[in-house]
Amino acid sequence: MLNNMLNLARQPILNHLDEIVGYEFFYRNTYGECVIDDARHATASVLVNLLNQIGSAGAFGDVIAFVNTDGPLLLTDILRTLPKEKFVFELSSSTKINARVHEALRYYSSLGYRFALDNASFHPHYLETFSPIFPFIEFAKFDVTQTDIEQFRFSPNPYGKMKWIAQKVEFYEMAEAYKACGFEYFQGFYFAKAHLITQKRIDPQYAEVMSLFSLLQKDASLDEICEFFKREGSLSLQLIQFLRSAHPEHVEGTSSLREMIERLGKTNLTQWLMLIIYSKSGTKSIDDKNPYTVFAQNRIETMLSLLGKISPTPSEKVIEQTRLIAMFSLLEGLMNVPIQRVVEELKPDIEIEDALITHTGMLGRIYAAALKLEKGNVNGAAVLLHLYTK
């Protein structure tokens, strides 16, 4: 049976003043367990949950998100679709550093992407393996339970100007000792345990994700792509949340999903789909469609049906505005985003803003009527639309 909730663990990273400067996010499966069979899947799942479902604003706000990654993911173009100012990608000590990974790190670093070494070490084999990529690394994280503190006091510093993070700090004396050694940042149970985030999930059908990916591979027209999104409310909703998290400039002032897709571009849309595919977050069977996905599609269809009843020949612009209002409104209930914040961040056109905030105008009345119908209040919906049905 499909689990309708997503799980993600988060632990803060603090500076020497005990101010939160970032959060590290950890993969958890649908049961809240840290069981990783495929590192690329785990990284992609964390990114999809952060950007497509929870949203970066709700997950980590204005600070940095630290996310574990692996070599194979670096060899894709997926990172280029992600906001470089919001993430630090951590490389584990098991990462295989070869010529292709070295070049990928050099390339992404030149674009401004940020990287950290997880479980960094003074061991000669570690330094021999990882020192070639040191010029591209901003942070070095040391597991204090596996590191001799005397090395920081008396050994030469092979890490240059990297910022040091002491992780797995479990008590006050340990934190003070590492501060005295020049550490700038800290993470561990002494400050805060990893907190499990649980939220409703809304997933597209996996087969539909693959169908859209195939369309893009065949260089489908913008019309074909937009028609596909019209049929897939959950995928449309994830795209809007992703753009809100990663590229709000692609949403600002728009009145349709088509405009957003056009601004994002086919190449970036393809890489975004690859992220979903790697995350394996799409449901496999039509029978597995979760109730939140069904609810989302129903709201979109209800609002379009109401529009058809009060305006038999609406323009394409009005149809797209109605669809967008439905999807923006769903961010509030399904993804725990106050609608005022959505409007402030994305700055949609004035008709959409008025409909969402004050429920005014024809589109606002349609939205308000849809909310009434969802509660079984048919008379209330009729009253709201009376002016337009005479």
C-alpha positions as MATLAB code, in Angstrom:
seq = 'MLNNMLNLARQPILNHLDEIVGYEFFYRNTYGECVIDDARHATASVLVNLLNQIGSAGAFGDVIAFVNTDGPLLLTDILRTLPKEKFVFELSSSTKINARVHEALRYYSSLGYRFALDNASFHPHYLETFSPIFPFIEFAKFDVTQTDIEQFRFSPNPYGKMKWIAQKVEFYEMAEAYKACGFEYFQGFYFAKAHLITQKRIDPQYAEVMSLFSLLQKDASLDEICEFFKREGSLSLQLIQFLRSAHPEHVEGTSSLREMIERLGKTNLTQWLMLIIYSKSGTKSIDDKNPYTVFAQNRIETMLSLLGKISPTPSEKVIEQTRLIAMFSLLEGLMNVPIQRVVEELKPDIEIEDALITHTGMLGRIYAAALKLEKGNVNGAAVLLHLYTK';
ca = [
       0.000    0.000    0.000;
       1.266    3.486   -0.832;
       2.514    5.583    2.071;
       0.977    9.035    1.633;
       3.559   10.851    3.751;
       7.151   11.800    3.007;
       9.935   11.729    5.589;
      13.107   13.771    5.738;
      15.558   14.353    8.620;
      17.127   17.739    9.348;
      19.920   18.766   11.726;
      21.160   22.341   12.215;
      24.729   23.551   11.683;
      25.693   26.450   13.944;
      28.504   28.981   14.130;
      30.578   29.819   17.230;
      27.835   32.234   18.344;
      25.273   29.402   18.321;
      23.502   30.935   15.324;
      22.041   28.526   12.763;
      23.870   28.977    9.456;
      22.526   25.890    7.700;
      20.813   22.521    7.959;
      22.024   19.145    6.855;
      19.273   17.013    5.351;
      19.290   13.234    5.578;
      17.432   10.688    3.499;
      14.643    8.737    5.185;
      12.460    6.159    3.490;
       8.648    6.124    3.666;
       8.863    4.514    7.126;
      11.209    7.169    8.492;
      14.212    4.814    8.374;
      17.741    5.570    7.172;
      18.067    2.643    4.790;
      20.125    3.596    1.718;
      20.501    1.061   -1.079;
      21.408    3.562   -3.805;
      23.254    6.814   -3.004;
      22.040    8.570   -6.157;
      18.429    7.690   -5.339;
      18.864    8.956   -1.766;
      20.292   12.312   -2.913;
      17.629   12.775   -5.593;
      14.883   11.857   -3.119;
      16.117   14.463   -0.630;
      16.219   17.135   -3.350;
      12.756   16.255   -4.690;
      11.273   16.324   -1.192;
      12.951   19.649   -0.429;
      12.247   21.475   -3.678;
       9.156   19.825   -5.182;
       7.170   18.980   -2.062;
       8.125   20.813    1.151;
       9.625   23.834   -0.582;
      12.941   25.464    0.256;
      11.309   28.325    2.189;
       9.607   25.954    4.618;
      12.523   23.526    4.877;
      15.471   25.846    5.422;
      14.431   29.432    4.732;
      17.309   31.846    4.194;
      20.124   29.575    5.405;
      22.063   26.929    3.456;
      21.006   23.329    2.876;
      23.771   20.705    3.107;
      22.915   17.616    1.056;
      24.961   14.457    0.588;
      25.762   13.653   -3.004;
      27.787   11.123   -4.954;
      30.046   10.993   -7.974;
      27.500    9.683  -10.516;
      25.052   12.519   -9.801;
      27.837   15.031  -10.408;
      28.258   13.590  -13.887;
      24.714   14.619  -14.854;
      23.479   18.143  -15.614;
      20.922   18.023  -12.807;
      22.874   20.326  -10.483;
      22.553   23.107  -13.065;
      18.797   23.227  -12.484;
      19.347   23.806   -8.739;
      19.933   27.192   -7.066;
      23.661   27.324   -6.287;
      23.186   29.925   -3.564;
      20.948   27.599   -1.530;
      22.981   24.365   -1.413;
      26.264   22.868   -0.301;
      26.839   19.388   -1.720;
      28.732   17.018    0.567;
      31.103   14.393   -0.805;
      31.472   11.321    1.374;
      34.818    9.651    2.024;
      33.648    6.766   -0.189;
      33.287    8.975   -3.280;
      35.429    7.691   -6.120;
      37.522   10.593   -7.376;
      38.398    9.990  -11.014;
      39.150   12.311  -13.909;
      35.467   12.805  -14.804;
      34.418   13.617  -11.231;
      37.419   15.956  -10.892;
      36.394   17.797  -14.051;
      32.743   17.962  -12.935;
      33.756   19.511   -9.611;
      36.006   22.004  -11.366;
      33.202   22.932  -13.760;
      30.491   23.307  -11.123;
      32.826   25.186   -8.809;
      33.581   27.651  -11.630;
      29.833   28.296  -11.871;
      29.625   29.066   -8.153;
      28.341   25.739   -6.796;
      29.593   24.900   -3.319;
      30.995   21.649   -1.971;
      32.009   20.116    1.336;
      34.031   17.073    2.339;
      32.105   14.810    4.684;
      34.155   12.807    7.201;
      37.376   14.528    6.166;
      40.549   12.981    7.551;
      44.277   13.452    8.112;
      44.927    9.887    7.018;
      47.580    9.790    4.248;
      45.403    7.658    1.950;
      42.465   10.092    2.319;
      44.678   13.095    1.621;
      46.242   11.406   -1.397;
      42.789   10.575   -2.809;
      41.018   13.868   -2.146;
      43.724   16.553   -2.248;
      43.385   16.976   -6.053;
      39.847   18.347   -5.543;
      40.709   20.587   -2.547;
      40.717   23.749   -4.723;
      36.983   23.219   -5.374;
      35.932   22.589   -1.755;
      34.636   25.252    0.652;
      33.941   23.188    3.808;
      35.661   20.259    5.521;
      33.504   18.308    8.000;
      35.289   16.244   10.651;
      33.669   13.510   12.713;
      35.016   14.385   16.178;
      34.390   10.837   17.401;
      36.808    9.527   14.759;
      39.432   12.307   14.786;
      42.351   12.968   17.131;
      42.010   16.589   18.205;
      45.786   16.866   18.627;
      46.124   16.731   14.846;
      44.472   20.151   14.614;
      46.850   21.583   17.196;
      50.181   20.229   16.041;
      49.920   18.830   12.480;
      50.336   20.986    9.364;
      47.003   22.085    7.913;
      46.497   20.373    4.538;
      43.031   21.923    4.088;
      44.152   25.466    3.361;
      41.383   28.058    3.671;
      38.517   25.581    3.945;
      35.995   26.275    6.700;
      36.019   23.510    9.299;
      32.831   21.948   10.661;
      32.983   19.734   13.767;
      30.225   17.141   13.502;
      28.901   14.639   16.057;
      29.658   17.078   18.891;
      27.932   15.534   21.899;
      28.859   17.668   24.925;
      29.949   21.167   25.956;
      33.635   20.415   26.614;
      33.988   18.890   23.156;
      32.488   21.987   21.519;
      34.809   24.301   23.469;
      37.869   22.221   22.628;
      37.170   22.392   18.905;
      36.423   26.117   19.083;
      39.876   26.547   20.609;
      41.323   24.675   17.610;
      39.875   27.209   15.195;
      36.651   25.483   14.149;
      34.007   27.904   12.879;
      30.966   25.633   12.633;
      29.436   22.852   14.713;
      26.873   20.084   14.398;
      25.783   17.345   16.768;
      23.526   16.140   19.560;
      24.923   18.740   21.987;
      23.246   21.421   19.874;
      20.289   19.507   18.409;
      19.365   16.009   17.319;
      18.251   15.302   13.768;
      14.560   16.187   13.522;
      12.204   14.119   11.378;
      10.050   16.192    9.012;
       6.842   14.466    7.947;
       4.467   15.909    5.374;
       1.730   14.887    2.969;
       3.194   13.821   -0.338;
       1.707   14.375   -3.755;
       3.279   12.254   -6.461;
       2.739   11.948  -10.196;
       2.298    8.556  -11.800;
       5.760    7.188  -12.578;
       4.593    6.088  -16.028;
       3.433    9.630  -16.782;
       6.813   11.064  -15.748;
       8.487    8.654  -18.155;
       5.993    9.541  -20.900;
       6.754   13.237  -20.563;
      10.483   12.521  -20.511;
      10.060   10.541  -23.733;
       8.150   13.432  -25.302;
      10.993   15.806  -24.470;
      13.540   13.391  -25.895;
      11.577   13.507  -29.151;
      11.754   17.316  -29.119;
       8.024   17.756  -28.576;
       6.524   21.169  -29.212;
       5.647   23.538  -26.373;
       1.961   22.926  -27.137;
       2.378   19.155  -26.682;
       4.259   19.627  -23.409;
       1.657   22.020  -22.026;
      -1.190   19.703  -23.004;
       0.550   16.941  -21.070;
       0.815   19.095  -17.938;
      -2.872   19.979  -18.207;
      -3.686   16.295  -17.699;
      -1.251   15.864  -14.818;
      -2.220   18.093  -11.899;
       0.235   16.533   -9.434;
       3.168   16.975  -11.809;
       2.105   20.573  -12.479;
       1.922   21.216   -8.754;
       5.408   19.796   -8.210;
       6.763   21.972  -11.010;
       5.260   25.117   -9.492;
       6.686   24.246   -6.068;
      10.083   23.540   -7.659;
      10.071   26.892   -9.456;
       8.982   28.629   -6.281;
      11.904   26.988   -4.465;
      14.585   27.222   -7.123;
      13.625   29.779   -9.783;
      10.926   32.203   -8.582;
      11.896   34.545  -11.418;
      10.275   32.072  -13.806;
       6.931   32.470  -12.015;
       6.821   36.189  -11.242;
       4.159   38.016  -13.235;
       2.968   34.928  -15.103;
      -0.653   34.060  -15.777;
      -0.175   30.482  -16.976;
       1.871   27.354  -16.502;
       2.799   27.639  -20.163;
       4.713   30.858  -19.490;
       6.609   29.156  -16.649;
       7.555   26.183  -18.822;
       8.669   28.488  -21.622;
      10.874   30.456  -19.231;
      12.373   27.303  -17.696;
      13.169   25.799  -21.092;
      13.052   22.238  -22.364;
      16.606   21.380  -21.288;
      16.058   22.365  -17.666;
      12.629   20.734  -17.682;
      14.264   17.493  -18.819;
      16.850   17.651  -16.018;
      14.092   18.319  -13.488;
      12.273   15.202  -14.697;
      15.513   13.238  -14.393;
      15.685   14.280  -10.749;
      12.193   12.831  -10.183;
      13.133    9.663  -12.047;
      16.304    9.193   -9.983;
      14.328    9.786   -6.789;
      11.845    7.040   -7.720;
       9.175    9.242   -6.149;
       6.498    8.587   -8.757;
       3.840    6.013   -7.909;
       4.019    2.827   -9.988;
       0.389    1.787  -10.305;
      -2.787    3.625  -11.167;
      -4.286    1.969   -8.089;
      -1.648    3.628   -5.921;
      -2.755    7.182   -6.658;
      -2.843    8.790   -3.229;
      -5.802   10.810   -1.925;
      -3.893   14.108   -1.992;
      -3.128   13.657   -5.685;
      -6.789   12.896   -6.359;
      -7.858   15.903   -4.282;
      -5.519   18.189   -6.228;
      -6.813   17.015   -9.585;
     -10.412   17.339   -8.396;
      -9.940   20.976   -7.377;
      -8.478   21.860  -10.753;
     -11.299   20.082  -12.595;
     -13.980   21.611  -10.334;
     -12.773   25.148  -10.973;
     -12.550   24.584  -14.720;
     -16.047   23.072  -14.697;
     -17.441   26.096  -12.823;
     -15.732   28.404  -15.290;
     -17.412   26.522  -18.151;
     -20.835   26.894  -16.523;
     -20.651   30.663  -16.059;
     -18.641   31.450  -19.184;
     -19.412   29.027  -22.034;
     -16.642   30.370  -24.278;
     -13.825   31.534  -21.965;
     -10.593   32.737  -23.525;
      -7.475   30.565  -23.290;
      -5.949   33.152  -20.948;
      -8.868   32.875  -18.496;
      -8.725   29.077  -18.613;
      -5.007   29.139  -17.796;
      -5.513   31.708  -15.023;
      -8.192   29.470  -13.480;
      -5.888   26.455  -13.629;
      -3.051   28.447  -12.058;
      -5.274   29.745   -9.233;
      -6.264   26.167   -8.450;
      -2.651   25.006   -8.334;
      -1.393   27.989   -6.322;
      -4.209   27.447   -3.829;
      -3.183   23.803   -3.414;
       0.254   24.849   -2.168;
      -1.452   26.186    0.950;
      -3.291   23.055    2.055;
      -1.202   20.221    0.660;
       2.255   21.693    1.077;
       1.741   23.872    4.151;
       2.528   27.194    2.498;
       0.455   30.250    3.557;
      -1.186   31.626    0.436;
      -0.067   35.157    1.338;
       3.552   33.960    1.196;
       2.968   32.330   -2.197;
       1.603   35.578   -3.578;
       4.360   37.708   -2.016;
       7.113   35.463   -3.348;
       5.798   34.704   -6.819;
       4.038   37.986   -7.637;
       1.465   36.562  -10.096;
      -0.644   38.918  -12.188;
      -3.137   41.066  -10.286;
      -6.233   39.037  -11.227;
      -4.703   35.863   -9.816;
      -3.533   37.695   -6.690;
      -6.999   39.163   -6.037;
      -8.661   35.791   -6.591;
      -6.356   34.033   -4.122;
      -6.263   36.680   -1.387;
      -9.647   38.415   -1.454;
     -11.698   35.966   -3.594;
     -12.850   38.922   -5.711;
     -13.678   39.081   -9.389;
     -15.077   36.222  -11.429;
     -12.013   34.036  -10.863;
     -12.046   34.727   -7.125;
     -15.720   33.742   -6.932;
     -14.986   30.518   -8.805;
     -12.208   29.707   -6.337;
     -14.423   30.506   -3.337;
     -17.258   28.430   -4.817;
     -14.916   25.468   -5.309;
     -13.964   25.665   -1.632;
     -17.664   25.622   -0.719;
     -18.296   22.576   -2.904;
     -15.404   20.707   -1.289;
     -17.248   21.123    2.005;
     -20.548   19.998    0.496;
     -22.068   23.486    0.585;
     -23.808   23.565   -2.803;
     -26.097   26.479   -1.862;
     -23.146   28.573   -0.702;
     -21.394   27.953   -4.013;
     -24.540   28.912   -5.932;
     -24.846   32.186   -4.016;
     -21.221   33.090   -4.797;
     -21.764   32.512   -8.514;
     -25.304   33.952   -8.721;
     -24.083   37.229  -10.236;
     -22.476   35.363  -13.134;
     -25.265   32.854  -13.808;
     -28.177   35.206  -14.460;
];
